[in-house]
Each structure stands twice: as C-alpha cells, then as structure tokens.
C-alpha cells in the first residue's frame, strides 16, 4: 500500500502517462482515420432498359475484391445476366492471398431481362467487400438500391447461363463453366514461321503451365518448343506447387517448314486447368488448323540440325535412329568436351601397374563407358522431363572443386607420394576374392564413369538437344532415351580402343612402368586444371595450367637416361618447363589465354565482339524493341564460364573476319547464365533451351528466327553463312517497306 506522501507523486506520474498515451492515440487516429464504407466506396446506378451500369468510385488507398462483388435483382419479375467487369490489378492480400482488385473507378455492366414491359423500376442488390491499404478490411456487405428503367418491350426468357450465373463460379461455388467457356482458345499466324496461341481464361479459373503442349501432325512442317510467359506460383491441391495462368495467356509456337508458299498447319493443342472454387478439368486436346502466310528469304526452307534430328527421333525408324546417333556420338568423342575422358581412363588403367593385361584393360574400359552412358542417359532424361538444365546443376563450384580435388589426389598417388591401403586383414580377404573373380576395382571404375558423365562431358550439341527436346516436349522418353544412350556409347567407343591398346602398349613391369604412371599423374593434374579453369578468374587459370606443365618438365628431366632418347626427353622437359614459366609470367602481366600466355600474343589473338549484357526476359524484350525501332537485327548469345564450347566460339568463331563483317549491323546481346540463378533459369525457360552455347537470332522486325537457332560449337564459315540468312530482312517486309 502506497504512503500518503507518495500518493500525489504517483498520481502526477499517472496523469503524465495518460496524457502521453492520449497524444499517441491522437497521432494514430490522425494517421489511421478510416472512412465509413459509404464514403470509401461510392456507387451510381443507371440503365437504358437493356443493361444496368454500376459506376463505382473508390477512395484513394482503398480497393474492392473482384471475387467478392456481385449484382443481383431483388424482384422475381426481373432477371440480371452475368456481370461484365473490366480487368483489375493483381494484389497479394493479407486476408485472401492472391486476388484481383479494383481501385479508383470502374463500371460494371449487367444485361437486364424483364418480362413486364410496364415495369419502370429495378430493385438491385449490390454485394461487395473491400479493404484499406492501411490495414482495415470491411466485412462482406449487401446494399440495396433502385434504378429507373427506360420503357421497353418484354424480353425473351434468359438463358440458363444468365439465370444461374455460370460466369460467377467464385461467388456461387455450385456451378462451373464448360471447359470451352472457361478456357477459350484461339490461334493465328504470327508471321510465316510462328503461330500465336491465345487463351481467354474466365475469372476464377486458371491453366497449368506444365500441362500445355502443342505439336503438328503434318509432314511438311515441324514445331518447336512452346514459348510461354512467366506465370504465377500457386500451391495446387491436385498437383502441388505449380506455375499457373489467370485471365489471359498468349504463347507462341515456332514453326519450321520446307514450303515457302502459304500452307495450312494442323495443330494438336493440349491444356488443363481448374477453377478456384474446387473443380479440376481433365486434360483437353484441341485440333485446329492455322493458315501460314508465304515464307520469305529469312526463314523459308531452313531447318536447324537439332530440329531435323528431333524429327528423326520422333518419326524415323528405330534402327536408323540408333545408327545415326551412334555415329554422331563418335564425332562428339573427338571434341574438347569428351577428350579429357581419355587421360582419366588411361590413368585408371595405368594405375593397375603390372596387373594390366589387354583383356583386363578392355574390361575396365567397357565398365567405365557403360557407367558413363547409363548415367548420361538417366540424368539427361530426368532433367529433360523436368524441364531443368542438368549442365548447370553439376557445374556448381563446390562440385567442380570436389571432383578436381579427387583428380589431384589420384595424381599424387601416381607420383608415389602416398598409397591408399586398407588393413592387412581386409587386403588378404579381397585378394582371395579377386582370385575367384576378376571384378577387382570395377565398382570404382563405374563410379568414375558416372562422375565423368555428369561433370566432364558438359558440352551442348545439336544431337544432345534433339534427344532432350523429344523427351521434354513430346513426352516420348523411350525413343529419346534410346537415342541418348546410343550416342553415349558412340562417345565411349574410342575409349574402348584406348583401353585395349593401353593394355597392350603399357610396359608390364620395371622402371618404365613407374615413369608412365607418373606421366599419367601429370595428365590427371591437367584434367583438374581444365575443370577448375571454369570457375576461377582467367588469370588464375593460367597459374593452374602452369602446375602440370612444370611438374611434367621436372619429371621428364629426372627420368632422362643416357642413350639415343636422352636429347628427346631433355628437350621435352625444357619445353614443358618453359611453357610453365611463360604461363606464370603471363598471369602476372594480365594475360588470360593459356594458348597465348604472353600479353602481346594474347592481344593479337583476341578481338572480342561488343556484346551488351542482359540478365532477364524484361531486359531482352526492351533491347529487342529498341532494335526493332532502329530496324536492326539482334543476336543473343547464351554463355557460361564453365561452358567449353562457349570458349571455342569466343576464340575461333567470333574472332573471324567474315563473322565480324556479317554481324556488323546487328545488336549483339549476351546472357551470362554462369550463376544459374532465378533470372537465368527464367530466361532459359522463356526460350525452352537446355543450356549454353545457344545463339538466337531476331530479324529487323523484332521476331525471333526460331529455326535458325545455333546450339553447340559451329565453325566460322558455316556460322557466317547461317547468320547472313537469319539476320536478313524478310522478303515480304522488304517489299512492303
């Protein structure tokens, strides 16, 4: 209990706190003084006898929910049709999630059906619910009002759609639109090589992005991947987290055709959607025909290699498909993306020392190739079906560093610095087991082949894109995966020859076997440097390449023996060491090219094109629109630091004088997708591509020449010829300008 002396002081403190609280409340009240609903949402009614117009005026800082609005008749002698609303804006609402709302002003029109021509007044019920941006949400409300009607004749009875209000599935919750009314599909030609597909989606309904497909059954044309805009993320009760479309969807479908004349293109378009109120429609396939105008010089008759191969997979005989892709795999085996597998496999075989025989070396090679082919096929099919880029997933820095570290350890082991050994008891049991079967370390070889497939062979090429496109777009995973597997076997066929010859050529015992193992250790270091060069600065990459060069020089000098080969090994040792020193000097002086480590040579070898960087779909659309205004064509290059073929294009194709002359008038854009972040993935999805290098061309009309897309490395002469056609002004456009 307080003393009498402290009573006045306590009272004064209490009064002070009350005054402060009142002042704060006054400030809050001034800041959050919400309007009464009739002032926040004013309406005015008018009618011409045929329709009712509801004019809403919404105070600044307030909004109405579209899904909570309705207009109904309070008289049985009057009927109102389905209200027609203007398009609102999408709003992420604290109370109801993603909603379409109206601000400022809107007019709702409603058809009026009356059966008594003498009726002069209509009693109306206006249903609404709205909120204030400051945080207040008004309860659902129904206002009644009357509006005068102009004289008119009796109207036929309303249709069942008008009476039941099927267009208001959100508010009724009991009736749903037929699928053809919920999702109205239309198609039109968007130039000679593209079709525009448009869905008008009823309010309260949505389409799934993942369920949209379009292709042609015609023999005279091929369709590419459906180009779709970004949708909205939605947690769907049927399919989980999905990307969906509301209100309207406009998609474009690239078409490659041989005929330059006008032609009718038959299309099969598949889609699936749901209603927010709870109904999910089954997949719907519409068969439509689109009349394409005559093709011009820019597109007529040309079909890209990847599209031609995709058509072969879909429609060709299976033996021809398998034979073709095995041969294409053989060609890919000699590209810089696959060649690093040769020292990997050779090092594995050499690591077995005196136990290597021709038969065992071939068995190890076959195990490695099968591990690589199976993993390559399985990973490619899974990622293509999911619409993902497997390349970028396995080029994350921590994965590359981990795998490069494994090669460094293998190299050090081959140098004899350490030997990985198990306890003697386990070694004895494994030796007994090895005497009964020749499997030995085959399990480890399978793992190495699998890792090589995921991390080493990272190149994009037309055959690979063709197989992934068939799997991802047409859903024919069996034929696509079969082509991918035979292509992998073709890539691995030279490795079988390497394995068999290694078993025959490698010395079986003695000091030379030890030297050969150490040389293969140097090759392992080179593979590690090649991998790490993708993720480190270019100057640092020169230092990495210097390591195997200097180690090779030291090793060759040490193993030199008196005799005829002395001067050969000593010369090779000096050359390797000199190259290593040049790499270190070049890195210190700012050079970036390991093949031209001295700055003066590097400057002569590199003359880069003036690419302008873009990051997002919005960046791309802005640049293409600006180029269209100027009448300039556009080249878009997808690039990544870890992409070997991208570096080849940089070094050998883009530096060619003919290529530079061809691209002189074009706007050159580059999308660096090294980071593989959300914007990069959205841009790749926008084009429906699986990774770099991919080059897209836009004509002066701002339209992409889809059938001229380049994937993988292309030589300078071939690229210049293709680019001239792709960037040319269409004949029709030229005639009309």
PyMOL commands that set and color helices and strands:
alter all, ss='L'
color gray80, all
select helices_A, chain A and resi 4-31+37-40+66-68+160-164+169-172+179-182+209-211+305-315+318-332+336-350+353-355+358-385+390-393+397-414+424-436+442-456+462-474+477-505+511-532+538-559+566-589+599-605+617-630+644-653+657-662+678-687+706-708+716-726+731-736
alter helices_A, ss='H'
color red, helices_A
select strands_A, chain A and resi 41-47+51-58+62-65+70-73+78-80+89-93+97-102+105-114+121-128+130-132+141-148+183-189+194-201+205-208+213-216+221-227+232-236+240-245+248-257+263-271+273-275+284-292+612-614+634-639+667-672+694-698+710-711
alter strands_A, ss='S'
color yellow, strands_A
deselect
rebuild
show_as cartoon
